[in-house]
Amino acid sequence: MAGYQFGFLLEQSLGHVTHTKNLLTNVALDPEVHAHWGLIDFEATGIAGRIPVYRSNWTVRAGVRARREVARINRLTRLDALFFHTQVPAVFAQSWLRKIPGIVSLDATPLQYDELGAFYKHEQGPAWLENWKWRLNRDCFRSARRLVAWAEWTKLGLVRDYEVPADKITVIPPGVNVHEWRRPTPRVPHADPVKILFVGGDLERKGGLMLLEAYRALRHLGLELHLVTKDRLAPEPGVFVYNGLQANSQPLKDLYHTCDIFALPTFGDCLPMVLSEAGASAMGIISTDVAGIPEIVRNGETGLTVPAGDAASLTQALRDLATNPALRMTLGERAMAHVTRHYDAPTNASLLLDLLKAEANTARAEGLAVPTSRDAS
């Protein structure tokens, strides 16, 4: 059989939207793959916004929408494999995972997300509900042929907390299109003000408010602070706010290229894709030692990490990079090399497709029946 018919069911919330855009671009580069896209919207509007449970529970909403999307695609073609990102839309679509070879990708396990939950305004339910949720997710991970983890941190959580064999998990970070984010010219020392860049929709969760305080303590050094966020801020000297920049847009890339330091002192994140963008742009990076971040920002090697919520350490790290251009550029060059090697989206999309092809080929060799029904129970 020539070519592969793959279904992609992708959660559309937070940084997963940017991940989707990168996959749409890079999967299309493989002539063997015929991709069918099911984009699972987060919002519940209209009639859906008035249905109890459905409107308030993202897992239920995502699962119902994913099942419908797979059924729609399956009416159009004979699918060779399914790819779910994240596990949220896959949990209530396990009947499809048992019929069509499937891979489930995730940035964090539900238990890891619970650990960061306070920063996402996420609350845990009663014990019986959390136990039921754990079993559902464990069964989902069992139903998938393979799992893709965004970080070694994620893989550890799957093995430790969900009984997943380590050899079933492949670590493939999301990445960015590195060639598009590279600066057109190398960075060199300059006499202009050193510019600090922050990119994060949720200013508070991402540490932007603490960054503002650190900046104010260092403003006398002649620095500038550039904030790309959805939040509005009152004007103040040396602070520039951008509320309308779109992900992957050229104006956003230009801002990365003109700024010197990328600061994301986040309180709660799994693996922010903006760090890959900063690394590809050869910026001196400062972030926190949260979740999978130390895998991309290796302290003292590809950037600097500080404890989350430690304003004094953040201020010192900013001072170190702002006043030491040689250190800033050395860390930036190492970050660029590290991101190019491990976080390049076209390369990593090819790795994902290789996994899907391998599962499709195995299913063909085993003579597994591809579903002929036009729906799943």
C-alpha positions in Angstrom: 0.0 0.0 0.0 1.5 3.3 -1.1 1.7 6.1 1.5 0.1 6.4 5.0 -3.2 7.8 6.2 -2.6 9.3 9.6 -5.2 11.1 11.8 -3.9 13.9 14.1 -6.1 14.8 17.1 -4.5 17.9 18.7 -5.6 19.8 21.8 -5.9 23.5 21.1 -5.0 25.3 24.4 -2.0 27.3 25.7 1.3 26.3 24.0 -0.3 23.4 22.2 -1.6 25.8 19.6 1.9 26.7 18.5 2.9 23.0 18.5 0.0 22.4 16.2 1.1 25.1 13.8 4.6 23.6 13.7 3.2 20.1 13.0 0.9 21.4 10.3 3.9 22.9 8.5 6.4 20.0 9.0 4.1 17.0 8.5 3.2 18.4 5.1 6.9 18.0 4.1 6.7 14.2 4.1 5.3 13.0 0.7 4.5 9.6 2.1 2.0 11.0 4.7 -1.6 11.9 4.0 -2.5 13.8 7.2 -6.1 14.3 8.5 -6.4 16.9 11.2 -8.8 17.1 14.1 -8.2 20.2 16.1 -9.9 20.0 19.5 -11.0 23.4 20.6 -10.9 24.3 24.3 -13.8 26.7 24.5 -17.4 25.7 25.1 -19.7 28.2 23.4 -23.3 28.3 22.3 -25.4 25.4 23.3 -22.3 23.4 24.5 -21.6 26.2 27.0 -24.9 25.4 28.7 -24.6 21.6 29.1 -23.7 20.6 32.7 -20.4 18.7 33.1 -19.6 19.1 29.4 -19.1 22.9 29.8 -17.0 22.7 32.9 -14.9 19.5 32.3 -12.2 19.8 29.7 -11.4 16.1 29.7 -15.1 15.2 28.9 -15.4 18.0 26.3 -12.1 17.1 24.6 -12.9 13.4 24.6 -16.3 13.8 23.0 -14.9 16.1 20.4 -12.0 13.8 19.6 -14.3 10.8 19.2 -16.4 12.8 16.7 -13.4 13.9 14.8 -12.0 10.4 14.5 -15.4 9.2 13.3 -15.5 11.9 10.7 -12.0 11.1 9.4 -12.8 7.4 9.4 -15.7 8.0 7.2 -13.4 9.7 4.7 -10.5 7.2 4.6 -9.0 4.1 6.0 -6.6 5.3 8.7 -3.3 3.5 9.3 -2.6 5.2 12.6 -3.7 7.9 15.1 -1.7 10.5 16.9 -3.2 12.2 19.9 -1.7 15.3 21.6 -2.3 15.5 24.5 -3.7 12.5 26.5 -6.7 14.7 27.4 -8.6 14.1 24.2 -7.5 10.5 24.1 -8.9 9.5 27.5 -12.5 9.1 26.3 -11.5 8.0 22.8 -9.8 4.7 23.9 -12.2 2.7 21.7 -10.4 4.1 18.7 -7.0 3.4 20.2 -8.0 -0.2 20.5 -9.1 -0.4 16.9 -6.4 1.7 15.1 -2.7 1.8 16.1 -2.3 5.0 18.1 0.4 7.1 19.7 -0.4 9.5 22.6 1.9 12.5 23.2 1.9 14.6 26.3 3.8 17.4 28.0 3.0 16.3 31.5 1.1 13.5 33.2 -2.1 14.4 35.1 -0.3 14.0 38.4 2.5 16.2 37.3 -0.1 18.8 36.2 -1.7 18.5 39.7 1.7 19.4 41.2 1.7 22.6 39.2 -2.1 23.0 39.5 -2.1 26.0 41.8 -0.4 28.1 39.2 -3.0 27.1 36.5 -5.9 27.7 38.9 -6.5 24.0 38.8 -8.0 22.2 41.8 -8.1 18.5 42.6 -11.4 16.8 43.3 -12.3 14.3 46.0 -10.2 11.1 46.4 -12.7 8.9 44.6 -12.7 11.2 41.6 -8.9 11.4 41.5 -8.6 7.6 41.7 -11.1 7.2 38.8 -9.2 9.8 36.8 -5.9 8.0 37.5 -7.4 4.7 36.2 -8.7 6.3 33.1 -5.4 7.8 32.2 -3.5 4.6 33.1 -5.8 2.6 30.8 -5.4 5.2 28.1 -1.6 4.9 28.3 -2.0 1.1 28.1 -4.3 1.4 25.0 -1.8 3.4 23.0 0.9 1.5 21.1 3.5 4.0 22.1 3.8 7.2 24.2 5.7 10.3 23.3 6.9 12.5 26.2 8.0 16.1 25.7 10.8 15.7 28.3 12.6 13.2 30.4 10.7 14.7 33.3 7.5 13.6 31.7 8.8 10.1 31.0 9.8 9.7 34.6 6.2 10.6 35.7 4.7 8.0 33.3 7.0 5.3 34.6 6.8 6.2 38.3 3.1 7.0 38.6 1.3 5.2 35.8 2.9 1.8 35.4 4.2 2.5 31.9 7.2 0.5 30.8 10.1 2.8 30.0 10.7 1.2 26.6 7.2 2.2 25.5 8.1 5.9 25.8 10.0 8.0 23.4 11.1 11.5 24.4 10.6 13.9 21.6 10.4 17.6 22.5 8.1 19.9 20.5 10.7 22.3 19.3 10.6 25.2 16.8 11.6 25.7 13.2 15.2 26.6 14.1 16.1 28.0 10.7 13.2 30.5 10.9 14.2 31.7 14.4 18.0 32.1 13.8 19.2 35.7 13.8 20.2 36.9 10.4 23.6 38.1 11.7 25.7 36.9 14.7 25.3 38.7 18.0 28.2 41.1 18.9 28.8 43.4 21.8 27.0 46.8 21.4 26.7 50.1 23.1 22.9 50.3 22.9 20.8 49.5 26.0 20.7 45.9 26.9 17.1 44.7 26.2 15.3 42.0 28.3 12.5 40.1 26.6 9.6 38.3 28.3 7.0 36.3 26.3 4.0 34.9 28.2 0.3 35.3 28.0 -0.3 34.9 31.7 2.0 37.6 33.2 1.5 36.4 36.8 2.0 32.7 36.3 4.9 33.1 34.0 6.7 35.3 36.6 6.3 38.6 34.7 5.3 40.6 37.7 8.4 39.4 39.6 10.5 40.2 36.6 9.1 43.7 36.6 10.3 44.2 40.2 13.7 42.8 39.4 13.9 45.1 36.4 13.0 48.2 38.5 15.9 47.3 40.8 18.3 47.4 37.8 16.8 50.1 35.7 19.6 52.4 36.7 21.9 50.3 34.5 20.1 51.7 31.4 18.2 48.4 30.6 15.0 48.0 28.7 12.2 45.5 29.4 10.1 44.2 26.6 6.9 42.3 27.6 4.9 40.2 25.1 1.7 39.4 27.0 -2.1 39.5 26.9 -2.2 41.5 30.1 -2.4 45.3 30.1 0.1 47.4 32.1 0.4 51.0 33.1 3.2 52.9 31.3 6.5 53.3 33.0 10.0 54.3 31.9 12.0 51.7 30.0 9.1 49.2 29.8 7.6 48.3 26.4 4.4 46.2 26.3 3.2 44.2 23.2 -0.4 42.9 23.5 -1.1 41.8 19.9 1.9 39.8 18.6 1.0 36.4 17.2 3.0 33.2 17.6 5.6 32.5 14.9 5.0 35.9 13.4 7.8 37.9 11.9 7.4 40.9 14.2 7.8 38.5 17.2 10.9 36.9 15.6 12.3 40.4 15.0 11.8 41.2 18.7 13.7 38.1 19.7 16.5 39.1 17.4 16.8 42.7 18.7 16.7 41.8 22.4 19.7 40.4 24.3 18.3 38.5 27.3 15.2 36.2 27.5 13.7 36.0 31.0 10.9 33.6 31.9 10.9 33.2 35.7 7.8 31.1 35.5 6.1 29.6 38.6 4.3 26.8 36.7 5.2 25.4 33.3 6.0 22.0 31.8 8.3 22.9 28.8 7.6 26.4 27.5 8.2 26.5 23.7 9.3 30.1 24.0 12.6 28.8 25.5 13.3 26.9 22.2 12.6 30.1 20.3 15.0 32.1 22.6 17.7 29.4 22.2 17.3 29.3 18.4 17.8 33.1 18.5 21.0 32.7 20.5 19.7 34.8 23.5 21.1 34.6 27.0 18.3 32.8 28.8 17.1 33.0 32.4 14.3 30.7 33.6 13.4 28.6 36.6 14.2 25.0 37.7 10.6 23.9 37.2 9.5 20.6 35.5 11.3 20.0 32.2 12.9 23.4 31.9 16.3 22.4 33.2 16.6 20.0 30.2 16.7 22.9 27.8 18.1 25.6 30.1 21.1 23.9 31.6 22.3 26.1 34.4 25.6 27.7 33.6 25.8 25.9 30.2 22.9 27.0 27.9 21.5 29.6 30.3 20.8 30.4 33.9 18.1 28.9 36.1 16.9 30.3 39.4 14.5 28.9 42.0 10.9 29.8 41.2 9.7 32.8 43.3 13.3 33.8 44.3 13.3 37.5 43.4 16.9 38.1 44.7 18.3 35.3 42.5 16.5 36.5 39.5 17.8 40.1 40.0 21.3 38.8 40.3 21.1 36.6 37.2 19.8 39.6 35.2 22.6 41.7 36.5 25.2 39.0 35.6 24.0 38.8 32.0 23.3 42.5 31.5 26.8 43.5 32.7 28.7 40.6 31.1 28.2 40.5 27.3 30.8 37.8 26.9 28.9 35.5 29.2 25.6 36.4 27.6 26.8 35.6 24.1 28.6 32.4 25.2 25.4 31.1 26.8 23.4 32.1 23.8 25.7 30.3 21.4 25.5 27.2 23.5 21.7 27.5 23.7 21.5 27.8 19.9 23.6 24.6 19.4 21.6 22.7 22.0 18.2 23.7 20.5 19.4 23.0 17.0 20.4 19.5 18.1 17.4 18.6 20.3 14.6 21.0 19.7 14.3 21.5 15.9 10.7 21.0 14.9 11.2 19.6 11.4 13.6 17.0 12.7 11.4 16.1 15.6 8.3 15.9 13.4 10.1 13.4 11.3 10.8 11.4 14.4 7.1 11.4 15.2 6.2 10.3 11.7 8.8 7.5 11.9 7.1 6.2 15.0 3.7 6.3 13.4 5.0 4.6 10.2 6.6 1.9 12.3 3.3 1.2 14.1 1.3 1.2 10.9 3.9 -1.2 9.3 3.7 -3.5 12.3 -0.1 -3.5 12.2 0.0 -4.4 8.5 2.5 -7.2 9.1 0.5 -8.6 11.8 -2.6 -8.5 9.7 -4.5 -6.4 12.2 -7.9 -5.5 10.9 -8.3 -1.8 10.1 -11.8 -0.9 11.1 -14.4 -1.1 8.4 -17.2 0.3 10.5 -17.7 4.0 10.2 -17.9 4.7 13.8 -16.7 3.3 17.2 -18.6 2.3 20.2 
